[in-house]
Amino acid sequence: MKKLQKLQKLQKLQKLRNSETTVYDGVVGSAVEGCDKPLASYKNFQQVYNDCITWNGNKASLTVKYRSDDATTPGIGLRVHYNSSQLSFSEVVEKFETDLIAESVSPDSDNEDNDKSTDMVILLGWASLTGIWPGEEEANLATIEFTKVDSSNEDYIVNYTSSSNAAGFELIVGK
């Protein structure tokens, strides 16, 4: 049964990779997310997304990416939610340093992602006084490193929510 589910998941991911870039339309998204709307249909947007989590033994890396149709926004505030019984936070590396104002890890006590399985949140925030952040339409915001808590092969859930996004811009979360 698990092999069939993995095969179906792989087929779905392959289909997404072969199609036009689409996104999840909303303020809560996951590291692996169903897609429902072409990116080209958005105007004034900020998108936070990722490729797959990369594994090296029990060590995981998740690169959080950003894209917008305007390279001159005042910034973005982002929450990355995860389940600490599956993943142990190690560190944030390769950060987009320009105008980085917040980086912290805390319990997900407010359940902003409406997912009871996630219990920890990483807060990342960028704010530009000049309003020209990030200065390019696409950027890697951060690479987050985790350690697998156990040696299971289950799916690991990572969700995103926004603590703030640019006024007049729609936040798109997911790939």
Secondary structure by P-SEA (a helix, b strand, c coil): caaaaaaaaaaaaaaaaaccbbbbcccccccbbbbcccccccccbbbbbcccccccccbbbbbbbbbccccccccbbbbbbbbccccccccccccccccccccccccccccccccccccbbbbbbbbbcccccccccccccbbbbbbcccccccbbbbbbbbccccccbbbbccc
